[in-house]
Structures are given as structure tokens and as C-alpha cells.
Amino acid sequence: MKILKKGSKLYSISKNKCPRCHEGLFWPYPPVKNLIHNNGDLTKNCSYCDLKFEIELGFWYGAMYVSYALGVGLILIICLLQFILFPSIDVMSLIFFITISVILFSPYNFFFSRLIWINFFVGFSSDRLNKNGEN
């Protein structure tokens, strides 16, 4: 699949890689471990190409819109699955299940919303050199 190969935005998002070089890690840990052990802090710069991840002050405010869209998508998927699998479910049970799902998926939402947001602004560049001047 070409969309999951190095050089695509989806590669960077799915593999947790720097959006410019696709070599260094964007987040130091997987989603849940990152929130528990690292307080949700991401790496400041790419370890390979030295890209500064926080492009400007307040850059991550835009990731809130991506997070909102991911949350709405999750809610729609949960509702659709509930109506297909359990067509006679009452509204309070549906609201309870949606609430629990949003809480359980919040570390992943936070993790992927920032990865998606930075990929809007930083493109892949195969000719970037790392800090040591090596390809």
C-alpha cells in the first residue's frame, strides 16, 4: 500500500514519526504510557532532523479542533454500532456507553490529534540531514 509507505502523512501518523524526516519519534512513548509517565509531554525536537515540534507559541491550540473531530467520529461510530448490534437499547445506556468510550479513548485522541495537526503544516523531506550531518 502506497499510502502507508514512508513519505506519506499517514505513515507519519500511524508510526508516530517526525512529519519531516519520518525517522525520529514524535511522542517518546505509546499513548497511555505517555500520559501516565510523561504527563503528555512530547519530544521538543526530532532526534534525527532536529525539527522543532512546537512551531510557534500556541501552535497546539489547533489540535483541539482535530481532537473534537476525532471525538465526534468516535461517538458516531459508537452510536452506529449500538444501533446495529443492540437496536432496542435505551438512551441512558447509550449515553453511558458513549461517555465511557470517550474517556477510555482520550489518551489516543490526544496522541493522534497532535500528530495529525503537525502533519497539516510540515511536509516530508527526504533530503534532511540529522544533527551529525549524516543522511
N, C-alpha and C positions, 0 to 999 in steps of 0.2 A: 504494500500500500504506500503510495507516494505521499499521502498527507501525514503519515506518521514517521516519515524519514527526516533525518537531520536537515535543517534549513526551513522547516515549516513551523508555523506558530503552534500548531497542535503538538508537535514534538516537544517544544519548549514547555508547554503547559503540562502535558501528560508525564514528562520525565523529570519535572522540577529543575529545569536547566536555565541558565542565563539566556535571555532573549537575543543577545547579540552574538555570542560565540557558541552557544549550545554545548559548552564543556563544563563550566563551573556550576555548582548548585545555587539555586535561588534561595531556598529555605535550607537551614542546616539539618533539620530533622523532618520526619514524616508529620502529617497534620496534628494528630493527637499529642504525640511526644513533643512537638514544637510548642504547643500551648502550655503543656504541663512543665517541661524542663527549661524552656527558653522564653517564657512569658509572651510568646507570639512575635518575638523579635526576629527579623530576617537578617541575613548577612548584609553588611554595609556595602561591600564591593564584591565583584566577581573575583574568584581566586585565580581565574585564567586570564581574562582580558582586562580586569580592573575597572569594569563598568560600575559607576556609582548608581545603586539601585534607587535611592530616593532622589529623583532627578531635580526636584525643587521643593522648597518648603510647602507643605500641604498637598503634595502630589497624590498621596494615598486617599484623599477625600473622594476622588472619582471612583475608587474601588468600591465605595459604598453603593453606588448605583449598580455595579456589576453584582455585588452581593445581594442586593434587592432582587435583581432579575433571576439570579440562581435560586433564591428563596421562593419566589413566585413559581418558578419552574418546578421545584420540588413539591410545592403544595398542589400544583395542578396534576402532577404525576401521582401523588398520593390519593387525591380525590378520584382520579380516573381508575386507579387500581382498586380502591374501595368500592366504587360503584360497579365494577366488573366482577370482582371476587365476592363481595358482600352487598348485594343490591338492596337488602332490607335494613341496612344499618341506620341507626337514628343519628340525628345531627350532633348531639352531645358526644357520642362516641367518636364520630368523625373529627370533631374539633379536638378532642383529647389526643387522638392518634396523630393528627397533624402537628399539634404542639410538641409532643414527644419526638416526632421525626425531625422537626426543625431544630430542636435542642441537640439531638444526637448528631445531626449533620452539620452543626455550626462550626466545628473545627475545620471541616473540609470546605465549607463555604468561605471561611476566612482565608484559608490556604489558597484556594483556586481563584478567588476574586482578585487578589493582588497579582497573581501570575497572569491572569487574563488582562488585567488593566495595564500592566507594564508592556505586555506584548502588543497593545494598541499603538504604543509610541516608539518602541525600539525594534528595529528590524535586524534580521540575521545578516551577519557579515563574515564570510569565510576567510577573509584576509586579515583578521585581527590578530595581533601578537599578544602573547601573555607578558607578564611583568619581566620575565627573564629574556625577552626578545626572541623566543622560540615560537615556531608555528605549532 
